Every structure is written in structure tokens, then in C-alpha cells.
């Protein structure tokens, strides 16, 4: 997912530097990809919350029982949750950068419209 974020971001930045770019098309294209990534963010947020709830339940059960194997399960879930939080953090920051690019594209569309209008 991170490579897709970076690839798209690079494409948009290169298009912003190209004087031949159709900024209205670029705006629609970028808006479509923002929609895709917002959906990804929502799904990843729900999965992250689910992992957090599973961790709380597993930790509660391991506190009640005296089985060592449940602490191993807690450790595995903590590690998975850590990776998921790191992934979600990168996804969130990537989409936030895309919003800045979106604002820049809108400026270019307005500037282009003023030149022709």
C-alpha cells in the first residue's frame, strides 16, 4: 500500500510540474484515488479497533486464568497490533499529504480557468 501511495504522489507532483497537464483531469483522477484511499483508511481503522478489542479480551482472560500460553497469545496480538498501527499511521499520513496536493491542483485549475476565462 505504501508503494502505491508513493507512486501516485510522485505522479501527481510530476504532473504539477508539467505545463502541458490538464489540471481538471488531474483533479478528477486524484479525487478518485483519494476516495479509494479513504476507503482503505476506514477498513484499516476498523481492523485496528478490532485487534485492540481482541487484545483487551485476551488480556482479560489471561488475567483471570493462570495459563502461561495465554500470555504468549497476548504477546502475539500486541505485535500484530503494533504492525497494524504502524501501517495505519503511514496510510493516514500519506492521505494527508494527498490532501495538500489536492489543494495545489485546485489552485492550478483556478489559475488555468482565469487564463482562459
Rosetta blueprint (number, residue, H / E / L):
1 X L
2 X H
3 X H
4 X H
5 X H
6 X H
7 X H
8 X H
9 X H
10 X H
11 X H
12 X H
13 X H
14 X H
15 X H
16 X H
17 X H
18 X L
19 X L
20 X L
21 X L
22 X L
23 X H
24 X H
25 X H
26 X H
27 X H
28 X H
29 X H
30 X H
31 X H
32 X H
33 X H
34 X H
35 X H
36 X H
37 X H
38 X H
39 X H
40 X H
41 X H
42 X H
43 X H
44 X H
45 X H
46 X H
47 X H
48 X H
49 X H
50 X H
51 X H
52 X H
53 X H
54 X H
55 X H
56 X H
57 X H
58 X H
59 X H
60 X H
61 X H
62 X H
63 X H
64 X H
65 X L
66 X L
67 X L
68 X H
69 X H
70 X H
71 X H
72 X H
73 X H
74 X H
75 X H
76 X H
77 X H
78 X H
79 X H
80 X H
81 X H
82 X H
83 X H
84 X H
85 X H
86 X H
87 X H
88 X H
89 X H
90 X H
91 X H
92 X H
93 X H
94 X H
95 X H
96 X H
97 X H
98 X H
99 X H
100 X H
101 X H
102 X H
103 X H
104 X H
105 X H
106 X H
107 X H
108 X H
109 X H
110 X H
111 X H
112 X H
113 X H
114 X H
115 X H
116 X H
117 X L
